[in-house]
Amino acid sequence: MSKLIFALPILTLALVLSSCDTVQTAPQRGGEKIDTGTMYPVPSGRGHSEDSGLVLAYEFITPNGDRLTDDGMCRLRLVETSMRKSYFMQIDKTKTAAFVALPAGHYETVRMGCGITKTWDVGDIFKGGFQIETGSASYAGKVSFVFKKNDLQVVERASRKQSATGYSDAVAVVPAGLKLVSAFNLMPLTEEMASQGQNASGFDVNAKGLASGPQLNALLNQLRQCEPKSKDPLQFGRLDYTAQYKSGKFTDFSSKKDANAFNDSFRGCVQDTLAGFRPPAGEVEIHVVY
């Protein structure tokens, strides 16, 4: 058996989507003040019942990765894109997850404020925004707020593994009766997906009857091209397919396990890529995990 493993690299460039994304924040907006003494989930006069909303797992850390020990509150400004209405998520530095009730719609992040005078531009935390649907809590994964002294340096969107680990923290703060879905494609999320996702990284390809070499490298490159079709920064869960080949042609899938919230375009792309693969004559088995 030959084994070829591809793990997604961690990119540290600003505004680049990857398994662990880093978003550089804009300079502090000194003229804007956030009154953290009185913070509401939504602006006064625009209340909303808890039948839908956003849930976020998070951590406050130093550039060295040490957890911040100071208490305090921050709030994240969210804007519903069709009506341009603002809502606010309270973020307690001593906690690991937060929920805010929001009406159904498409949203984007705008700014984050901590203390009285500290406000930062965080508009690219979720590039492309996120979605809320009635009856659900949209999980946006886990983010790391990296502070140097009292200044927010960067916001890191966590890896797939970290977001899967943060799922249990998110569940704990969601109101009873709400199902959890991906904030990016509204696919349902489950404990099984979270468990499977804690062992996931990039594409892992194993082959029986075919040695490592140009053909497997080409297959891996084709599989990587499926990732943009996911349109989901969360990439929650794990995909596990085993394809069989005989006389140089695909015969069938002996196993397909989809403990994930990937959309049909991504799954279909992986399946089509494996079905179109043409190994040498003989019996070959390809096992793909993502």
N, C-alpha and C positions, 0 to 999 in steps of 0.2 A: 504493500500500500504506500502510495506517495501522498504527501500532505503539503498543501500550500496554504499559507495563512496570510490574510491581508487585514491589517488593523487600521482603521481610519486615523490619520494624523491629527494631532491637536494643533489647531491654528491659533496663533496669537495676534493675528492682524485684526484691526478694527473692522467691524461691519462685514465680516466674511462668515457665511454659514458653514458650520462644521459640527463634529460631534461635541465639541466644547468651544463655544463661541465667545469672543471677547468684544465688548462694545465700549469704545472710548467715550467718556462723557465730555460734554462741552464745558467751558469755563463756568465757574460759579456766577449765577445771575444775582449780583448783590442788591439790585433794586427790588427784588421780589421777596416777600416775607411769607413764611408759613407759620401760622399760629397753631402750635401743637398742643396748646392747652385745651382747645376745644376742637375736636375732629369728629366728623360724621362720615358714615359710609358713603353718603351721597349729599349733594348740596341741600341746604335747608329748603323745604317746600317741594322737594322732588323725591319723596320717599319711595321705597320699592320693597315689596314683600320678598321673603327669601324663597321664591320658587324657581330661581335661577341665579347664576353668578359665576365668579371667577375664583379659583383657588390656586395658590402659589406656594411652593416650598422654597425656603431661602436660608441663607446664612450670612452673617456679617463677620468678615475676616480681615486680617492685615495682609499686606503684600507678601508676607512670608507664609501665609496660610494659617496663622494662629487665630483662633476665634476671639472676637471682641467680647469683653466682659462687662462693658458699661451698659446701663439700661437706657431707656429712652424710646421715643416713638418717631417714626417717619411715616410719610404717606406718599402713595404713588397716584399721580393724576392719570385718569383714563378718559378717553374721549370717544363717544359713540360717533362713528364717521358720517352717518347720513344726516343727522340733525346737529352734529357738533356739540352735543351736551356733555358736560364734564361730570365725572364721578371720581370718588377718592377711596383708595384702599389703605386702611391703617396697617402699618407694619411695625410690630413690636420687636425690638432688637433682642429681647430675651426669649422669644419664641422661635419656632422653626417652620411655621406655616401660617397663612392667613386666608380668610375667605371674605369676599365682599359681594353683597346681593346686587345684581345688575339685571335690567330688562334684556330680553333677547335682542341681538343685533351684532354688528361688526364693530370692533374697538381697536384703538391703538394706544400705546403708552406715550406720554408727553414729557412729564417732569417728575422728579422725586424731590421731596423736601424733608429735611431733618432739623430739629431745633427751630429757632425763630427766624434766622436769616439765611440758612443754607438751602439752596435749591439748585438742582442739576438737570441738565437736558438728558433724558434717557429714551429718546424717541425711537431708537433702533434696538431696544431689547428684543422685541418681537417684530422683526422686519416683515411687513405684510399684514400685521395685526393679528387678532384672534377673534373667535366667534363664541357667542353665548346663545343657547337655545332654552326655551321654557322647559322646566322639569329637570334640568341638568346643572351640574357644577362642572365648568370647563377647567380642566387641569392644564396649566401652562408649563409644567415641569418645575425644575429647581434652578434658582439663580444664586450667584454669590456676589454680594456687594462688598467690594474691596476698598477699605478705607485706610488712608495714611493720616494719622492723627484724626482731625475732624473733617477731612476732605475726602469725598468719594473719588477714587481714582479710576476704576473701571467696574463694569458689570459683566460678569462672566455667566453665560448661559451654560448650565451644567451638561455633562456628557449623558448619554443614554443610560449608563449604569447608575449615575448619581440621581437622575430623575426617577428611575425605577425605585431606588432606595428611598427617595423622598416621598413616594406615593403614600406610605403609611402615615406620615405626618400630615399629608393633605387630607386623607380620609378622616382623621381625627377632628378636623375643624369644620367639616362640611355638615350643614344641617341635615337631620334625619329625613329620609324620603327622597333625597336628590341622588340620581345616578351620576357617576363620574364619566366624563367623556374627554377626548382630546380637545384642547382649545383651538386646534388648527384644522382638524377635519371632522370633528364631532363624532368620531368612532367611539363606541363604548370601551371603557377600561375595566380590567378585573384584577383581582389579587394574583391570579395565575400569571397574567401577563407581566405584572410587576416582578414576580418571582423569577420568571424566565428572563426578563430583561436585565436582571442584575448580573447575568453571565454573558451578556451580549456586547459585542464591540463592532467590528467591521465584518466583511465577508470572510468566512472560513470554509475553504474548499478541500475536501478529501477525495481522492480518486483510487479506485481499485481497477487494475488492468490497464492503467495508463500512468507512465512515469512523468515526473515533473519536467516541464520544458515549455517550449513556445506555445503549444496548444492550450495548456492550462493557464498560462499567462494571458493569452488572448481571451479565454473564457472569463477570467477574472476582470479584465478590462471592460468587457461587455457588461458584466454584472454591475460594475461600478457606475456605468452609464444609466442604470435604472434608478439610482438614488434621487436625481432631480425630479423624477416622476412622483415621488412620495408627497411632495408639497407639504411636509409636516416636520417641523424642527424637533418635535418630541420623539418621533420614531420609537414608540412604546411597544415593548415586548420582544418576541423572538420568532424568526422564521426558520423552519427546518425541513428541507426537501431532499429526497433521494431519488435520482433519475437513473433509469436503466437503458443501456444501449446494446445493440447486437448487430454485427456485420456493418458497423459504422453508422447506424441509424438509431434514433431515439425510439424506444418501444413504449415505455410508460413510466409513471411515477410509482415506485413501490411504497413511498411514504410521503405524506404532505402534512406537516403540523404547523398550524397558524395560530399560535398563542400570542397574538399581536393585534395592534390597532392600525396596521398599515392599510392604506387604501388599495382599491382594486387595481389601479394603474401600476402601482409598484409591484404587487404580487403577480399581476399578469405579465409584467416585463420580465421578472425573474423566471417565471414558468416558460415564457416564449423563448428566452435566451437559452435555457437548458434544452428545450425541445428542438431548437435549431442547431445545437452543437453537434459536430460530426467528428467523433474520435476515429482512430484507426479500426480496421476490421477486428472482430473478436468481441468478447463480452466485457463491457466496461460499466462501472457504477460510479456515479458522481454524487457526492453528499455535500450539500450547501447549507450553511447556517449563517444567519444574519441577525 
